Amino acid sequence: MTIRHATETDLPTIVAIYNAAIPSRMATADLEPVSVASRLAWFSGRSHNIRPIWVIEVEGVIAGWLSFQSFYGRPAYHTTAEISIYIAPAYHQRGLGRQLLAQAIHQSPSLGLNTLLGLIFAHNQPSLKLFEKFSFQPWGYLPQVAQLDGIERDLVIMGLRIK
């Protein structure tokens, strides 16, 4: 397995992995697939040194990705980032999310980060357990803030201070 910085040529695969997560209603609040074109600005707004996007490859195939997103868009939060992790369905339960999250925690100080957040649906137990394994704590609970197929869903804010 290899973790590396994503390139623009990886974007179609990144989008495909993201879109594969939409039907499960577990990992994203998007209800319809997104296009590569709609994600270009998001991708271009990333920096290897500040808010990277990484892909994880298994035998040369991109099997998942992780991104850092600035939190709340205000300067006072510059040392805090939200993490998103998406793994292709064929690669679930192989420890790829664990490897990406471990790398994110390890690299956070070099990215100028001292706080990491994960915004996770309360019914997404696999993701909550993953973050808990890395000592993330529930810092917030937003009841019934999302509506997925007519079902109101809760959001858990998981946080970790990097020492």
C-alpha positions as a Python dict, from the first residue, in 0.01 Angstrom:
ca = {
    (1, 'M'): (0, 0, 0),
    (2, 'T'): (116, 349, -85),
    (3, 'I'): (-16, 683, 36),
    (4, 'R'): (67, 977, -188),
    (5, 'H'): (-49, 1326, -276),
    (6, 'A'): (-337, 1322, -522),
    (7, 'T'): (-288, 1470, -867),
    (8, 'E'): (-551, 1619, -1092),
    (9, 'T'): (-542, 1304, -1304),
    (10, 'D'): (-663, 1116, -992),
    (11, 'L'): (-975, 1332, -966),
    (12, 'P'): (-1205, 1108, -1175),
    (13, 'T'): (-1121, 814, -945),
    (14, 'I'): (-1161, 1028, -633),
    (15, 'V'): (-1504, 1138, -757),
    (16, 'A'): (-1602, 780, -846),
    (17, 'I'): (-1511, 659, -495),
    (18, 'Y'): (-1708, 948, -343),
    (19, 'N'): (-2009, 882, -564),
    (20, 'A'): (-2001, 512, -466),
    (21, 'A'): (-2061, 622, -105),
    (22, 'I'): (-2374, 825, -182),
    (23, 'P'): (-2631, 541, -217),
    (24, 'S'): (-2548, 396, 125),
    (25, 'R'): (-2651, 723, 296),
    (26, 'M'): (-2377, 657, 553),
    (27, 'A'): (-2086, 883, 466),
    (28, 'T'): (-2206, 1193, 284),
    (29, 'A'): (-2500, 1430, 282),
    (30, 'D'): (-2494, 1449, -97),
    (31, 'L'): (-2799, 1278, -240),
    (32, 'E'): (-2698, 1270, -609),
    (33, 'P'): (-2364, 1191, -773),
    (34, 'V'): (-2124, 1480, -823),
    (35, 'S'): (-1929, 1545, -1142),
    (36, 'V'): (-1557, 1577, -1190),
    (37, 'A'): (-1614, 1929, -1324),
    (38, 'S'): (-1800, 2028, -1007),
    (39, 'R'): (-1504, 1912, -794),
    (40, 'L'): (-1227, 2090, -986),
    (41, 'A'): (-1238, 2406, -773),
    (42, 'W'): (-1240, 2193, -455),
    (43, 'F'): (-935, 2003, -580),
    (44, 'S'): (-753, 2315, -699),
    (45, 'G'): (-805, 2479, -360),
    (46, 'R'): (-580, 2223, -195),
    (47, 'S'): (-212, 2254, -113),
    (48, 'H'): (33, 1974, -39),
    (49, 'N'): (170, 2184, 248),
    (50, 'I'): (-153, 2300, 413),
    (51, 'R'): (-472, 2111, 313),
    (52, 'P'): (-366, 1808, 108),
    (53, 'I'): (-564, 1534, -54),
    (54, 'W'): (-401, 1193, -36),
    (55, 'V'): (-485, 875, -219),
    (56, 'I'): (-405, 526, -100),
    (57, 'E'): (-308, 274, -365),
    (58, 'V'): (-322, -102, -344),
    (59, 'E'): (-115, -272, -613),
    (60, 'G'): (-123, 47, -820),
    (61, 'V'): (-500, 97, -790),
    (62, 'I'): (-644, 396, -604),
    (63, 'A'): (-853, 235, -332),
    (64, 'G'): (-940, 539, -124),
    (65, 'W'): (-860, 895, -34),
    (66, 'L'): (-840, 1143, 251),
    (67, 'S'): (-876, 1519, 241),
    (68, 'F'): (-816, 1800, 487),
    (69, 'Q'): (-1070, 2082, 476),
    (70, 'S'): (-1031, 2416, 650),
    (71, 'F'): (-1275, 2447, 937),
    (72, 'Y'): (-1532, 2726, 933),
    (73, 'G'): (-1336, 2948, 692),
    (74, 'R'): (-1219, 3201, 951),
    (75, 'P'): (-852, 3284, 1020),
    (76, 'A'): (-868, 3200, 1390),
    (77, 'Y'): (-936, 2836, 1298),
    (78, 'H'): (-627, 2796, 1077),
    (79, 'T'): (-482, 2522, 1301),
    (80, 'T'): (-801, 2313, 1278),
    (81, 'A'): (-902, 2091, 988),
    (82, 'E'): (-1188, 1858, 907),
    (83, 'I'): (-1086, 1518, 774),
    (84, 'S'): (-1286, 1322, 519),
    (85, 'I'): (-1204, 961, 432),
    (86, 'Y'): (-1360, 758, 152),
    (87, 'I'): (-1270, 400, 60),
    (88, 'A'): (-1386, 222, -257),
    (89, 'P'): (-1641, -50, -171),
    (90, 'A'): (-1416, -330, -300),
    (91, 'Y'): (-1153, -226, -44),
    (92, 'H'): (-1368, -187, 268),
    (93, 'Q'): (-1252, -362, 584),
    (94, 'R'): (-889, -387, 476),
    (95, 'G'): (-751, -127, 715),
    (96, 'L'): (-707, 145, 453),
    (97, 'G'): (-906, 403, 647),
    (98, 'R'): (-695, 324, 952),
    (99, 'Q'): (-375, 380, 755),
    (100, 'L'): (-499, 709, 612),
    (101, 'L'): (-613, 835, 951),
    (102, 'A'): (-285, 737, 1116),
    (103, 'Q'): (-94, 924, 845),
    (104, 'A'): (-318, 1230, 890),
    (105, 'I'): (-255, 1241, 1263),
    (106, 'H'): (118, 1189, 1217),
    (107, 'Q'): (149, 1459, 949),
    (108, 'S'): (-79, 1716, 1116),
    (109, 'P'): (200, 1906, 1298),
    (110, 'S'): (392, 1951, 972),
    (111, 'L'): (70, 2088, 817),
    (112, 'G'): (39, 2342, 1098),
    (113, 'L'): (-256, 2162, 1255),
    (114, 'N'): (-323, 2095, 1620),
    (115, 'T'): (-690, 1997, 1601),
    (116, 'L'): (-860, 1744, 1373),
    (117, 'L'): (-1235, 1703, 1331),
    (118, 'G'): (-1450, 1436, 1176),
    (119, 'L'): (-1817, 1511, 1101),
    (120, 'I'): (-1981, 1169, 1100),
    (121, 'F'): (-2342, 1058, 1082),
    (122, 'A'): (-2443, 893, 1411),
    (123, 'H'): (-2561, 582, 1224),
    (124, 'N'): (-2218, 540, 1059),
    (125, 'Q'): (-2083, 311, 1329),
    (126, 'P'): (-1780, 186, 1130),
    (127, 'S'): (-1648, 542, 1090),
    (128, 'L'): (-1723, 637, 1449),
    (129, 'K'): (-1536, 328, 1570),
    (130, 'L'): (-1242, 407, 1344),
    (131, 'F'): (-1208, 758, 1482),
    (132, 'E'): (-1253, 632, 1840),
    (133, 'K'): (-962, 388, 1788),
    (134, 'F'): (-743, 694, 1732),
    (135, 'S'): (-868, 866, 2050),
    (136, 'F'): (-1107, 1106, 1880),
    (137, 'Q'): (-1376, 1210, 2126),
    (138, 'P'): (-1736, 1320, 2061),
    (139, 'W'): (-1721, 1699, 2085),
    (140, 'G'): (-2064, 1774, 1948),
    (141, 'Y'): (-2394, 1614, 1864),
    (142, 'L'): (-2636, 1772, 1618),
    (143, 'P'): (-2968, 1587, 1633),
    (144, 'Q'): (-3178, 1544, 1320),
    (145, 'V'): (-2982, 1795, 1110),
    (146, 'A'): (-2980, 1587, 790),
    (147, 'Q'): (-3267, 1432, 599),
    (148, 'L'): (-3173, 1125, 397),
    (149, 'D'): (-3457, 963, 205),
    (150, 'G'): (-3713, 1105, 447),
    (151, 'I'): (-3521, 991, 756),
    (152, 'E'): (-3381, 1254, 989),
    (153, 'R'): (-3021, 1176, 1079),
    (154, 'D'): (-2793, 1299, 1357),
    (155, 'L'): (-2437, 1424, 1310),
    (156, 'V'): (-2153, 1360, 1553),
    (157, 'I'): (-1853, 1593, 1563),
    (158, 'M'): (-1548, 1388, 1660),
    (159, 'G'): (-1240, 1582, 1768),
    (160, 'L'): (-876, 1519, 1847),
    (161, 'R'): (-612, 1754, 1982),
    (162, 'I'): (-271, 1680, 1835),
    (163, 'K'): (7, 1706, 2090),
}
